[in-house]
Amino acid sequence: MSIIEPEDFSEAIKDEAWKKAMTEEMLMIEKNSTWESVDRPCNKPIVGVKWVYKTKLNLDGSIQKHKARLVAKGYTQKTGVDYNETFAPVARLDTIRTLIALATQKGWKLWQLDVKSAFLNGVLEEEVYVDQSDGFVVAEAEHKVYRLRKALYGLK
């Protein structure tokens, strides 16, 4: 069996499952107060956004869910203009190993969890503006953009 994922928004919008996945992503972004709608600034660059699609599978190969992610086109950002430094909030492997060894030594119980949309909780200090996304342009506010309060996937 072959899983075919949409290449772009125009392909995804034709399928109800992908529409639902995009709506869920937008609801999560809104729920997290990731951005606010503002008038387009004349002196600041606007970072574009695009949809990325991934089909999540169960162990038996059946479809678990369709995941749509709205990502910023961070490759358009310029060092010193749009950002000063980058940061990836990921634990180093040796830190994880040390914690597991300590837990084993102390007899602690360990749990694993996945924080849904964890990346979207990183508060931004810089002023970053992004375009409205395909399929979710606000009627009668087409000229507006979003000022990010929190990080979006793909930002530097």
C-alpha positions in Angstrom: 0.0 0.0 0.0 1.2 3.5 -0.8 0.3 6.6 1.1 0.0 9.7 -1.0 0.2 13.0 0.8 -0.8 16.3 -0.7 2.0 18.4 -2.2 0.2 21.7 -1.5 -3.0 23.3 -0.3 -4.7 23.0 -3.7 -4.5 19.2 -3.5 -5.3 18.9 0.2 -8.5 21.1 0.0 -10.1 18.5 -2.2 -10.1 15.9 0.6 -12.4 16.1 3.6 -9.8 14.4 5.9 -7.2 17.0 5.1 -9.6 19.9 5.5 -10.4 18.6 9.0 -6.7 18.3 9.8 -6.1 21.9 8.7 -9.0 23.1 10.8 -7.7 21.3 13.9 -4.3 22.9 13.4 -5.8 26.3 13.1 -7.9 25.8 16.2 -4.8 24.7 18.2 -3.0 27.8 17.0 -5.9 30.0 18.1 -6.3 28.2 21.4 -2.6 28.8 22.2 -2.9 32.5 21.4 0.0 32.0 19.0 -0.8 35.2 17.1 -2.9 38.3 16.9 -4.3 39.9 13.7 -2.8 43.3 13.0 -2.5 45.8 10.1 0.3 45.0 7.7 3.4 47.0 8.9 5.2 48.9 6.3 8.7 48.7 7.8 8.8 45.0 8.8 9.2 41.9 6.6 6.3 39.4 6.4 7.2 35.7 6.6 5.1 33.5 4.4 3.5 30.3 5.7 2.6 27.0 4.0 0.9 23.8 4.9 2.8 20.5 5.4 0.9 17.2 5.4 1.8 13.9 7.0 -0.3 10.7 7.3 0.3 9.0 10.7 0.0 5.2 10.6 -0.8 2.5 13.1 1.6 -0.4 13.6 -0.4 -2.5 11.3 -0.1 0.1 8.5 -3.6 1.4 8.7 -4.2 5.2 8.8 -4.2 6.6 12.4 -4.8 10.2 11.4 -4.0 12.9 8.9 -1.8 15.7 10.3 -1.6 19.1 8.8 0.9 21.5 10.1 1.1 25.3 9.3 4.8 26.2 9.1 6.6 29.5 8.6 8.9 29.9 5.6 11.8 30.6 8.0 14.3 30.3 5.2 13.3 33.9 4.2 14.4 35.3 7.5 17.7 37.2 7.7 20.1 37.1 10.6 20.3 40.4 12.5 17.2 41.6 10.8 14.5 39.1 11.7 16.3 37.3 14.5 19.5 37.4 16.4 20.0 33.8 17.6 18.3 30.4 17.1 17.3 27.9 19.8 16.0 24.4 19.7 14.3 23.3 22.9 15.4 19.7 22.7 17.1 17.7 25.5 20.5 16.2 24.7 20.7 12.4 24.5 23.3 12.2 27.2 21.0 14.2 29.6 18.2 11.7 28.9 20.6 8.8 29.6 21.7 10.3 32.9 18.1 10.8 34.0 17.2 7.2 33.1 20.3 5.9 35.0 19.4 8.1 38.0 15.8 6.9 38.0 17.0 3.3 37.8 19.4 3.8 40.7 16.7 5.4 42.9 13.9 3.1 41.9 11.8 5.9 40.4 9.0 5.2 38.0 9.3 6.8 34.5 6.5 7.9 32.2 6.7 9.0 28.6 4.3 11.6 27.2 3.9 13.7 24.1 2.9 17.3 24.5 0.6 18.1 21.6 1.8 21.3 19.8 4.6 21.8 22.3 6.6 23.9 19.9 3.8 26.5 19.8 4.4 27.4 23.5 7.7 29.1 22.9 7.2 32.8 23.5 8.8 35.2 21.0 10.8 38.3 22.0 11.2 39.5 18.4 8.5 41.1 16.3 7.7 38.5 13.7 4.8 38.9 11.2 3.3 36.1 9.0 0.8 36.1 6.2 -2.6 34.6 6.6 -2.7 31.0 5.4 -4.3 29.5 2.4 -7.9 28.5 3.1 -8.1 30.5 6.3 -8.0 34.2 5.1 -10.4 36.2 7.3 -13.2 37.7 5.2 -13.0 41.5 5.0 -9.6 41.5 6.7 -7.6 40.1 3.7 -5.1 43.0 4.1 -4.2 42.0 7.7 -1.3 39.8 8.8 -0.6 38.0 12.1 2.0 39.2 14.7 3.3 36.1 16.3 3.3 36.0 20.1 4.6 32.4 20.1 6.8 30.4 17.8 5.5 28.7 14.7 7.2 25.7 13.2 9.9 26.7 10.7 10.9 30.0 12.3 14.6 30.6 12.9 
